[in-house]
Each structure stands twice: as structure tokens, then as C-alpha cells.
Amino acid sequence: MSEATSSPPQVNGILETSLYVERPTRSVEFYRRVFGFEPIDSDQKEGITDQTRLCAMRAGDRSILLLFKRGATADTDASGAIHIAFGIARSELPAWEAWLLQQGIPIELRKTWKYGGEALFHLGVFSGGGRSGSGELGSRVSISQ
């Protein structure tokens, strides 16, 4: 039996996060095109349909982005505003801003945090010319360093 301690063991970060999307094909294409994420399951590299219940995508070297088809999994369905942030190097912030604009994703807010971090925000769902409630991006996305 281990001895009781006053602090928890160390956590190495968040392993996975989930978004709930209406159209898995569109969402997978978006995260591939914009962030370079790829499905983990080799069967899903080309086999995603809009009926796919779940697609797990490698998001960097230590994280997984789970894209769930909205309403397809009992007892796991977020609603309302959701936030996801991707970490980047400070030196890459201008390149990310240019890349997102090139991809048609407007930067709607820039924020410098109290302790020096910076973030670019897209505050809604982008759907080729306007907002929609389709959840392709999530409700709030930021690129932060």
C-alpha cells in the first residue's frame, strides 16, 4: 500500500479532445488541409463518410483529436460553445496567421495574455463564405503560443 500524499501525481498534458460535427467528411478534410492531421486508423485514411461515427486524428506528437458525428454516440454529445486551442511556437505565429487567411479562415480576434502568450482566434464555424451551426471547426478555435 502506498503512502498518502498531499499532491497528485504529474499529468503530462491532455491526450485527447473531442469535437462533435455534422459532416465527418468535411471536418476530416478541414483538419487534414489546415493542420496536417491524419486519421490514426489506416482504414479511415480514405474511408470516411458522413455516417462515420468517430474518426481519431493524430494532432501533433502527443495528442489525438476525436471527431464524433453529432448524435451518433449515446451519452457523449457536447452542445453549446466549445473551445479548442492548438499550441505553436511563438516564431510561427505570423506564418499561421498567413496560412489561415490563405485557407479562407478569418482571424477575428488577436489576444496577448497577461504573461506574454499570444493567440489568434476564429470565433465561429467557417463554412465557405459564412457561419453555420454545422460544427465543422468547433465553436471557438485558437492558435496559441
MDAnalysis code that builds the backbone (N, CA, C; Angstrom):
import MDAnalysis as mda
import numpy as np

u = mda.Universe.empty(435, n_residues=145, atom_resindex=np.repeat(np.arange(145), 3), trajectory=True)
u.add_TopologyAttr("name", ["N", "CA", "C"] * 145)
u.add_TopologyAttr("resid", np.arange(1, 146))
u.add_TopologyAttr("resname", ["MET", "SER", "GLU", "ALA", "THR", "SER", "SER", "PRO", "PRO", "GLN", "VAL", "ASN", "GLY", "ILE", "LEU", "GLU", "THR", "SER", "LEU", "TYR", "VAL", "GLU", "ARG", "PRO", "THR", "ARG", "SER", "VAL", "GLU", "PHE", "TYR", "ARG", "ARG", "VAL", "PHE", "GLY", "PHE", "GLU", "PRO", "ILE", "ASP", "SER", "ASP", "GLN", "LYS", "GLU", "GLY", "ILE", "THR", "ASP", "GLN", "THR", "ARG", "LEU", "CYS", "ALA", "MET", "ARG", "ALA", "GLY", "ASP", "ARG", "SER", "ILE", "LEU", "LEU", "LEU", "PHE", "LYS", "ARG", "GLY", "ALA", "THR", "ALA", "ASP", "THR", "ASP", "ALA", "SER", "GLY", "ALA", "ILE", "HIS", "ILE", "ALA", "PHE", "GLY", "ILE", "ALA", "ARG", "SER", "GLU", "LEU", "PRO", "ALA", "TRP", "GLU", "ALA", "TRP", "LEU", "LEU", "GLN", "GLN", "GLY", "ILE", "PRO", "ILE", "GLU", "LEU", "ARG", "LYS", "THR", "TRP", "LYS", "TYR", "GLY", "GLY", "GLU", "ALA", "LEU", "PHE", "HIS", "LEU", "GLY", "VAL", "PHE", "SER", "GLY", "GLY", "GLY", "ARG", "SER", "GLY", "SER", "GLY", "GLU", "LEU", "GLY", "SER", "ARG", "VAL", "SER", "ILE", "SER", "GLN"])
u.atoms.positions = np.array([
    [0.852, -1.172, 0.000],
    [0.000, 0.000, 0.000],
    [0.900, 1.239, 0.000],
    [0.602, 2.198, -0.899],
    [1.435, 3.389, -0.965],
    [1.030, 4.396, 0.108],
    [1.974, 5.230, 0.436],
    [1.783, 6.248, 1.459],
    [0.929, 7.397, 0.905],
    [0.026, 7.968, 1.697],
    [-0.812, 9.084, 1.280],
    [0.056, 10.318, 1.046],
    [-0.281, 11.091, 0.002],
    [0.446, 12.328, -0.289],
    [-0.534, 13.488, -0.349],
    [0.004, 14.697, -0.321],
    [-0.843, 15.889, -0.352],
    [-0.996, 16.471, -1.750],
    [-0.335, 15.877, -2.745],
    [-0.470, 16.389, -4.108],
    [-0.620, 15.222, -5.083],
    [-1.283, 15.462, -6.191],
    [-1.498, 14.394, -7.161],
    [-0.220, 14.088, -7.944],
    [-0.159, 12.914, -8.578],
    [0.955, 12.626, -9.482],
    [0.910, 13.593, -10.672],
    [2.015, 13.727, -11.380],
    [2.115, 14.646, -12.512],
    [1.305, 14.153, -13.701],
    [0.652, 15.089, -14.373],
    [-0.047, 14.824, -15.632],
    [0.842, 15.346, -16.756],
    [0.923, 14.612, -17.857],
    [1.780, 15.010, -18.979],
    [1.065, 15.850, -20.026],
    [-0.158, 16.238, -19.779],
    [-0.912, 17.028, -20.740],
    [-2.231, 16.343, -21.057],
    [-2.969, 16.905, -21.975],
    [-4.236, 16.324, -22.394],
    [-3.969, 15.416, -23.578],
    [-4.353, 14.167, -23.460],
    [-4.107, 13.179, -24.506],
    [-5.055, 13.352, -25.687],
    [-6.338, 13.537, -25.398],
    [-7.287, 13.675, -26.491],
    [-8.371, 14.672, -26.127],
    [-8.954, 15.246, -27.161],
    [-10.089, 16.135, -27.006],
    [-11.090, 15.789, -28.089],
    [-12.348, 16.077, -27.837],
    [-13.415, 15.686, -28.754],
    [-14.157, 16.895, -29.295],
    [-14.509, 16.810, -30.568],
    [-15.423, 17.753, -31.195],
    [-16.563, 16.946, -31.786],
    [-17.743, 17.544, -31.858],
    [-18.930, 16.887, -32.382],
    [-19.332, 17.613, -33.655],
    [-19.374, 16.904, -34.757],
    [-19.524, 17.516, -36.070],
    [-20.720, 16.930, -36.805],
    [-21.299, 17.721, -37.685],
    [-22.424, 17.258, -38.501],
    [-21.952, 16.426, -39.684],
    [-20.860, 16.856, -40.302],
    [-20.374, 16.192, -41.514],
    [-18.927, 15.735, -41.335],
    [-18.717, 14.494, -40.918],
    [-17.353, 13.997, -40.697],
    [-16.435, 14.150, -41.916],
    [-16.935, 13.940, -43.118],
    [-16.065, 14.063, -44.300],
    [-15.483, 15.465, -44.401],
    [-16.309, 16.448, -44.211],
    [-15.866, 17.842, -44.306],
    [-14.903, 18.190, -43.179],
    [-15.187, 17.711, -41.977],
    [-14.327, 18.018, -40.835],
    [-12.957, 17.365, -40.973],
    [-12.919, 16.110, -41.389],
    [-11.643, 15.422, -41.596],
    [-10.842, 16.148, -42.670],
    [-11.482, 16.532, -43.761],
    [-10.793, 17.253, -44.834],
    [-10.230, 18.568, -44.301],
    [-10.998, 19.270, -43.480],
    [-10.547, 20.538, -42.915],
    [-9.295, 20.345, -42.064],
    [-9.315, 19.408, -41.122],
    [-8.167, 19.219, -40.234],
    [-6.958, 18.653, -40.969],
    [-7.182, 17.917, -42.045],
    [-6.060, 17.483, -42.890],
    [-5.445, 18.676, -43.600],
    [-6.292, 19.466, -44.254],
    [-5.821, 20.587, -45.082],
    [-5.179, 21.682, -44.247],
    [-5.826, 22.078, -43.169],
    [-5.355, 23.232, -42.408],
    [-4.241, 22.878, -41.434],
    [-4.340, 21.731, -40.750],
    [-3.374, 21.401, -39.708],
    [-2.473, 20.213, -40.046],
    [-2.769, 19.495, -41.131],
    [-1.948, 18.343, -41.486],
    [-2.232, 17.115, -40.643],
    [-3.349, 17.076, -39.927],
    [-3.709, 15.915, -39.112],
    [-4.157, 14.773, -40.021],
    [-3.858, 13.550, -39.620],
    [-4.261, 12.365, -40.375],
    [-4.998, 11.397, -39.458],
    [-5.981, 10.668, -39.998],
    [-6.638, 9.638, -39.188],
    [-5.621, 8.610, -38.697],
    [-5.805, 8.152, -37.463],
    [-4.907, 7.155, -36.887],
    [-5.165, 5.784, -37.491],
    [-6.435, 5.448, -37.671],
    [-6.832, 4.156, -38.216],
    [-6.596, 4.159, -39.717],
    [-5.725, 3.278, -40.190],
    [-5.396, 3.247, -41.618],
    [-6.622, 2.970, -42.480],
    [-7.628, 2.278, -41.950],
    [-8.858, 2.022, -42.707],
    [-9.638, 3.308, -42.961],
    [-9.392, 4.336, -42.164],
    [-10.133, 5.580, -42.309],
    [-9.407, 6.620, -43.154],
    [-8.232, 6.324, -43.619],
    [-7.494, 7.329, -44.395],
    [-8.297, 7.782, -45.608],
    [-9.019, 6.876, -46.252],
    [-9.842, 7.221, -47.412],
    [-11.303, 6.846, -47.219],
    [-11.643, 6.164, -46.106],
    [-12.975, 5.613, -45.942],
    [-13.929, 6.391, -45.060],
    [-13.709, 7.687, -44.853],
    [-14.612, 8.500, -44.034],
    [-15.848, 8.852, -44.856],
    [-17.013, 8.670, -44.259],
    [-18.266, 9.117, -44.875],
    [-18.983, 10.013, -43.875],
    [-20.078, 10.584, -44.277],
    [-20.841, 11.407, -43.350],
    [-21.642, 10.566, -42.361],
    [-21.542, 9.246, -42.470],
    [-22.152, 8.345, -41.493],
    [-21.112, 7.809, -40.497],
    [-19.845, 8.126, -40.699],
    [-18.783, 7.676, -39.788],
    [-19.057, 8.226, -38.392],
    [-19.121, 7.329, -37.396],
    [-19.427, 7.723, -36.021],
    [-18.261, 8.440, -35.343],
    [-17.033, 7.983, -35.594],
    [-15.858, 8.526, -34.914],
    [-14.644, 8.419, -35.815],
    [-13.882, 9.502, -35.866],
    [-12.582, 9.473, -36.530],
    [-11.566, 10.068, -35.563],
    [-10.562, 9.276, -35.198],
    [-9.478, 9.747, -34.331],
    [-8.338, 10.220, -35.222],
    [-7.887, 11.454, -35.011],
    [-6.819, 12.034, -35.823],
    [-5.627, 12.372, -34.942],
    [-4.430, 12.051, -35.436],
    [-3.207, 12.407, -34.720],
    [-3.037, 13.917, -34.821],
    [-2.940, 14.581, -33.671],
    [-2.833, 16.041, -33.609],
    [-1.502, 16.397, -32.949],
    [-0.447, 16.364, -33.713],
    [0.881, 16.586, -33.157],
    [1.463, 15.274, -32.665],
    [2.503, 15.369, -31.871],
    [3.205, 14.147, -31.458],
    [2.642, 13.496, -30.198],
    [1.748, 14.183, -29.464],
    [1.258, 13.606, -28.208],
    [-0.243, 13.732, -28.008],
    [-0.973, 14.207, -28.992],
    [-2.396, 14.455, -28.793],
    [-3.232, 13.835, -29.904],
    [-4.492, 13.572, -29.568],
    [-5.438, 12.987, -30.508],
    [-6.682, 13.857, -30.526],
    [-7.159, 14.168, -31.724],
    [-8.410, 14.886, -31.898],
    [-9.463, 13.870, -32.311],
    [-10.518, 13.750, -31.495],
    [-11.613, 12.832, -31.795],
    [-12.741, 13.626, -32.430],
    [-13.126, 13.232, -33.642],
    [-14.251, 13.859, -34.328],
    [-15.419, 12.883, -34.286],
    [-16.418, 13.203, -33.481],
    [-17.616, 12.377, -33.357],
    [-18.709, 12.952, -34.246],
    [-19.432, 12.103, -34.945],
    [-20.627, 12.554, -35.649],
    [-21.653, 12.923, -34.586],
    [-22.153, 14.154, -34.676],
    [-23.111, 14.650, -33.688],
    [-24.329, 13.727, -33.625],
    [-24.649, 13.286, -32.404],
    [-25.826, 12.466, -32.172],
    [-25.668, 10.983, -32.463],
    [-24.481, 10.553, -32.891],
    [-24.298, 9.146, -33.279],
    [-23.806, 8.264, -32.135],
    [-23.429, 8.848, -31.026],
    [-22.931, 8.084, -29.889],
    [-23.740, 8.463, -28.649],
    [-24.425, 7.482, -28.079],
    [-25.250, 7.749, -26.900],
    [-24.404, 8.270, -25.747],
    [-24.937, 9.214, -25.019],
    [-24.334, 9.756, -23.796],
    [-23.001, 10.459, -23.997],
    [-22.668, 10.861, -25.200],
    [-21.457, 11.657, -25.419],
    [-21.714, 12.610, -26.577],
    [-22.208, 13.797, -26.234],
    [-22.535, 14.765, -27.268],
    [-22.527, 16.157, -26.656],
    [-21.515, 16.929, -26.952],
    [-21.421, 18.286, -26.422],
    [-22.397, 19.196, -27.160],
    [-22.837, 20.210, -26.476],
    [-23.670, 21.211, -27.120],
    [-23.249, 22.574, -26.593],
    [-23.608, 23.591, -27.320],
    [-23.212, 24.940, -26.928],
    [-21.822, 25.269, -27.448],
    [-21.239, 26.333, -26.913],
    [-19.927, 26.784, -27.356],
    [-18.833, 25.847, -26.839],
    [-17.951, 25.473, -27.726],
    [-16.823, 24.610, -27.396],
    [-15.558, 25.352, -27.812],
    [-14.487, 25.166, -27.071],
    [-13.220, 25.834, -27.379],
    [-12.129, 24.792, -27.538],
    [-11.282, 24.988, -28.537],
    [-10.101, 24.154, -28.720],
    [-8.962, 25.086, -29.122],
    [-7.775, 24.854, -28.573],
    [-6.612, 25.677, -28.893],
    [-5.462, 24.770, -29.292],
    [-4.717, 25.163, -30.310],
    [-3.555, 24.415, -30.775],
    [-2.302, 25.193, -30.415],
    [-1.348, 24.528, -29.788],
    [-0.109, 25.175, -29.384],
    [0.870, 25.257, -30.540],
    [1.538, 26.382, -30.660],
    [2.549, 26.584, -31.695],
    [3.730, 27.333, -31.088],
    [4.842, 27.363, -31.820],
    [6.000, 28.162, -31.416],
    [5.702, 29.637, -31.686],
    [6.169, 30.518, -30.805],
    [5.954, 31.965, -30.984],
    [6.430, 32.427, -32.367],
    [7.550, 31.903, -32.808],
    [8.102, 32.313, -34.097],
    [7.212, 31.919, -35.282],
    [6.290, 30.983, -35.076],
    [5.407, 30.518, -36.148],
    [4.084, 31.293, -36.215],
    [3.837, 32.201, -35.278],
    [2.566, 32.915, -35.247],
    [2.269, 33.657, -36.556],
    [3.219, 34.433, -37.121],
    [2.929, 35.108, -38.398],
    [2.656, 34.115, -39.538],
    [3.384, 33.006, -39.564],
    [3.156, 32.005, -40.615],
    [1.769, 31.383, -40.486],
    [1.334, 31.106, -39.243],
    [-0.007, 30.559, -39.035],
    [-1.081, 31.558, -39.424],
    [-0.882, 32.817, -39.097],
    [-1.865, 33.829, -39.476],
    [-2.009, 33.883, -40.999],
    [-0.887, 33.906, -41.699],
    [-0.927, 33.932, -43.165],
    [-1.571, 32.663, -43.722],
    [-1.227, 31.513, -43.161],
    [-1.770, 30.235, -43.627],
    [-3.289, 30.180, -43.451],
    [-3.769, 30.582, -42.265],
    [-5.211, 30.556, -42.013],
    [-5.955, 31.485, -42.969],
    [-5.422, 32.667, -43.202],
    [-6.054, 33.587, -44.149],
    [-6.046, 33.004, -45.558],
    [-4.946, 32.371, -45.936],
    [-4.860, 31.716, -47.247],
    [-5.907, 30.606, -47.379],
    [-6.225, 29.946, -46.269],
    [-7.217, 28.870, -46.262],
    [-8.649, 29.398, -46.148],
    [-8.816, 30.716, -46.124],
    [-10.147, 31.312, -46.042],
    [-10.718, 31.352, -44.641],
    [-9.866, 31.293, -43.634],
    [-10.309, 31.297, -42.245],
    [-9.945, 32.651, -41.637],
    [-10.928, 33.503, -41.418],
    [-10.623, 34.845, -40.915],
    [-10.166, 34.832, -39.457],
    [-9.199, 35.693, -39.170],
    [-8.758, 35.902, -37.793],
    [-9.670, 36.987, -37.227],
    [-10.475, 36.633, -36.243],
    [-11.467, 37.562, -35.724],
    [-11.025, 38.251, -34.444],
    [-9.989, 37.720, -33.812],
    [-9.513, 38.312, -32.570],
    [-8.059, 37.924, -32.373],
    [-7.257, 38.909, -31.963],
    [-5.882, 38.657, -31.541],
    [-5.813, 38.993, -30.064],
    [-5.120, 38.181, -29.313],
    [-5.063, 38.395, -27.863],
    [-3.641, 38.181, -27.380],
    [-3.141, 39.095, -26.583],
    [-1.884, 38.911, -25.863],
    [-2.254, 38.726, -24.407],
    [-1.868, 37.588, -23.855],
    [-2.222, 37.242, -22.490],
    [-1.313, 37.952, -21.497],
    [-1.736, 38.050, -20.279],
    [-1.037, 38.753, -19.204],
    [0.424, 38.326, -19.078],
    [0.716, 37.050, -19.266],
    [2.081, 36.556, -19.074],
    [2.840, 36.367, -20.382],
    [2.369, 37.009, -21.462],
    [3.142, 37.056, -22.685],
    [2.709, 36.133, -23.808],
    [1.817, 35.193, -23.563],
    [1.332, 34.336, -24.641],
    [0.476, 35.131, -25.610],
    [0.419, 34.675, -26.848],
    [-0.394, 35.332, -27.861],
    [-1.314, 34.307, -28.494],
    [-2.459, 34.764, -29.002],
    [-3.413, 33.852, -29.621],
    [-4.110, 34.538, -30.782],
    [-4.441, 33.742, -31.780],
    [-5.283, 34.150, -32.895],
    [-6.575, 33.359, -32.755],
    [-7.717, 34.020, -32.885],
    [-8.995, 33.347, -32.698],
    [-9.842, 33.405, -33.961],
    [-10.494, 32.311, -34.228],
    [-11.612, 32.245, -35.175],
    [-12.804, 31.894, -34.301],
    [-13.778, 32.771, -34.211],
    [-14.819, 32.651, -33.194],
    [-16.094, 31.969, -33.670],
    [-16.076, 31.324, -34.771],
    [-17.286, 30.664, -35.222],
    [-16.956, 29.538, -36.160],
    [-17.965, 29.033, -36.762],
    [-17.791, 27.933, -37.698],
    [-17.685, 28.519, -39.084],
    [-16.631, 28.206, -39.788],
    [-16.450, 28.689, -41.145],
    [-16.965, 27.648, -42.114],
    [-17.794, 28.083, -43.037],
    [-18.347, 27.122, -43.992],
    [-18.356, 27.712, -45.394],
    [-17.191, 28.130, -45.844],
    [-17.067, 28.594, -47.216],
    [-17.914, 29.818, -47.524],
    [-17.796, 30.855, -46.751],
    [-18.497, 32.078, -47.069],
    [-19.362, 32.595, -45.932],
    [-19.393, 31.931, -44.839],
    [-20.167, 32.455, -43.725],
    [-20.198, 31.492, -42.573],
    [-20.982, 31.828, -41.589],
    [-21.108, 30.992, -40.402],
    [-22.258, 30.015, -40.597],
    [-22.133, 28.896, -39.919],
    [-23.254, 27.965, -39.877],
    [-23.164, 27.240, -38.559],
    [-24.168, 26.542, -38.197],
    [-24.133, 25.786, -36.958],
    [-23.648, 24.372, -37.170],
    [-22.913, 24.126, -38.226],
    [-22.573, 22.755, -38.594],
    [-21.474, 22.139, -37.751],
    [-20.747, 22.914, -36.993],
    [-19.751, 22.348, -36.099],
    [-18.534, 21.772, -36.799],
    [-18.193, 22.250, -37.973],
    [-17.050, 21.686, -38.685],
    [-15.746, 22.039, -37.989],
    [-15.664, 23.192, -37.409],
    [-14.447, 23.617, -36.726],
    [-14.571, 23.478, -35.222],
    [-15.746, 23.494, -34.708],
    [-15.962, 23.700, -33.279],
    [-16.414, 25.136, -33.141],
    [-16.778, 25.553, -31.974],
    [-17.331, 26.903, -31.837],
    [-16.261, 27.966, -31.710],
    [-15.158, 27.664, -31.070],
    [-14.080, 28.643, -30.939],
    [-12.767, 27.896, -31.140],
    [-11.952, 28.426, -32.010],
    [-10.654, 27.808, -32.266],
    [-9.592, 28.872, -32.091],
    [-8.533, 28.541, -31.380],
    [-7.432, 29.489, -31.264],
    [-6.117, 28.788, -31.540],
    [-5.199, 29.550, -32.082],
    [-3.829, 29.104, -32.302],
    [-3.014, 29.871, -31.278],
    [-2.437, 29.187, -30.323],
    [-1.782, 29.878, -29.208],
    [-0.339, 29.462, -29.064],
    [0.453, 30.354, -28.553],
    [1.823, 30.011, -28.190],
    [2.022, 30.325, -26.744],
])
